[in-house]
Amino acid sequence: MDARTTIPYGRQSIDEADIRAVVEILRSDWLTQGPVVPAFERAVAERCAAAHSVAVNSATSALHIACIALDLGPGDLLWTSPITFVASANCARYCGADVDFVDIDPITSNLSVERLEEKLRKARSDGRLPKIVVPVHFSGQPCDMAEIHELSKEYNFRVIEDASHAIGAYYRGEPVGTCRYSDITIFSFHPVKIITCAEGGMALTNNSRLAAKMERLRSHGITRDPTLMTHAPDGPWYYQQIELGFNYRMTELQAALGLSQLSRLDQFTARRNELALRYDTLLSALPLTPPGRIPETKSAWHLYVVKLQTDSCKVPYRQVFERLLESKVGVNLHYIPVHLQPYYQNLGFHEGDFPQAERHYTQAISLPLFPDLTESQQNYIVCCVAEALQWIKSR
Ligand SMILES: *Cc1c(COP(=O)(O)O)cnc(C)c1O
């Protein structure tokens, strides 16, 4: 095994068909605002059994316009998980709204439905209920959406699924993205995610009004629909800006790559699942907690996160992590709890606010997982993990 270059924790899988698809766009009439973005949107919506989809330049942009479409503004509150990428919380701040977090379930590392219910009850009596809750399907395993949906009806909040990890995952037999239990679902197509556009994201919804609004917001708030204008068009050139939008458009190059990648989605998730099961077996004798599963879901396996049995002591964690990096195993940590980031500390969050998330932070290690990871690379990773744990014990 050649271990001179670090095995990354995640990476894209690009084949000749992907390359041809992108090159074909370079020779075509449209580099942006052509026919491929709508084709990619239709293909993802169809794959996920959602009525509408809006492609944008990142999942971060999708989260932003989803929040605006759901009327999030100053004085409003958005709740999400502290164990996520910062974007799941930042979208509220872009809208001038406040953020709060719901602690995680220690088994799945998803937002805990019990903590959510508890916090909602308290928030109701304090008169400070959230307008939006953003469950994050951590590592590709869906949250318990049916229960979250029930709570959304009882407490009158909207739901945006941050499914950045979870295109290709299933919940109760249906693909993530159907929006059966949410208002909007967003995907990320960053290269480490399940399928990639280099950069890209998408928002899915079954609500045509939300879809039309997000479509406008991605392109400056401009419309060419006469029924939305303040007066009849001045001529064929005419458009109106009816609200403040952005340039969050996806290019034709990105969409062509995404469309080509989408045809291998099942292949990618099957391979990820196979490698995850293989990790389970190979690591079973080591003092590690494997990723927690819940029966009603089929994970897309964006990440394979093991937990060290460290009893919350950060020193051995760091040593194991560094030892693995020295062995050129590109482990990663998903995630630093968002409420511990200086930006959020300045907004009043403290260490100790979300104990399960903070415990996760002292134990979780993401091992390399991506479709092109070979079995011999995986064997090497497992050997390095065993060696690092042995080395810690011997010190
Ligand atoms: C990657 C990621 C995002 C942001 O995705 P981009 O496409 O890079 O903007 C948001 N939320 C989660 C949970 C992510 O993993």
PDBQT file of the ligand as one rigid body, heavy atoms in Angstrom, charges set to zero:
ROOT
HETATM    1  C1  LIG A 401     -21.947  21.032   2.714  1.00  0.00    +0.000 C 
HETATM    2  C2  LIG A 401     -23.028  21.471   3.617  1.00  0.00    +0.000 A 
HETATM    3  C3  LIG A 401     -23.697  22.690   3.465  1.00  0.00    +0.000 A 
HETATM    4  C4  LIG A 401     -23.271  23.740   2.478  1.00  0.00    +0.000 C 
HETATM    5  O1  LIG A 401     -23.188  23.263   1.209  1.00  0.00    +0.000 OA
HETATM    6  P1  LIG A 401     -22.540  24.175   0.054  1.00  0.00    +0.000 P 
HETATM    7  O2  LIG A 401     -23.085  23.561  -1.194  1.00  0.00    +0.000 OA
HETATM    8  O3  LIG A 401     -21.052  24.028   0.187  1.00  0.00    +0.000 OA
HETATM    9  O4  LIG A 401     -22.981  25.566   0.265  1.00  0.00    +0.000 OA
HETATM   10  C5  LIG A 401     -24.766  22.965   4.292  1.00  0.00    +0.000 A 
HETATM   11  N1  LIG A 401     -25.149  22.115   5.245  1.00  0.00    +0.000 NA
HETATM   12  C6  LIG A 401     -24.507  20.954   5.449  1.00  0.00    +0.000 A 
HETATM   13  C7  LIG A 401     -24.998  20.038   6.523  1.00  0.00    +0.000 C 
HETATM   14  C8  LIG A 401     -23.421  20.604   4.659  1.00  0.00    +0.000 A 
HETATM   15  O5  LIG A 401     -22.770  19.458   4.880  1.00  0.00    +0.000 OA
ENDROOT
TORSDOF 0
